[in-house]
């Protein structure tokens, strides 16, 4: 009976043993003596790009034509953050 239970857990233990660890460390930036993760910096850049594009869209009048403003600006911010991540930490 124990053999049957153990048989189901062996694949899970092998997955834990083969976890994709690397010795490179995490991508981080030193800012004011502290290390901030790369995803946080890219996220802040995405937020800044989304706010900047909103200002541009307000000045040009494009904002009035948008039907889903929140989703549009969120998508633009995510696109900017992922583009920055790909350019800086890409393959």
Steps between C-alpha positions, in 0.01 A plus 500: 500500500784741577657427165188621318496831692871554448465431129274802460737735683821405315427726198438795731824443688692476174351831386612667820849357461530625142381853573654748257749678722787697358810648653461832321285658767192706450498801268514801729608861498687677779300813589604712801692212654217246470443241232165527326375210287501546126128430466423785740710746302338387174156531662574856611614583148176350366294717737697810398449423130127447552466832684706675235291355220183607680628857509582483129158351423327773702691775320431357155134414567541125449388431858145613426468231231608210722219280626691295760751751636613303804567183303670696221743675733559183699581311180734777384681490835533121490628513143759762597609301808533173308685673217744649749546159664567339163748768394694499826479137615406330173631170369 
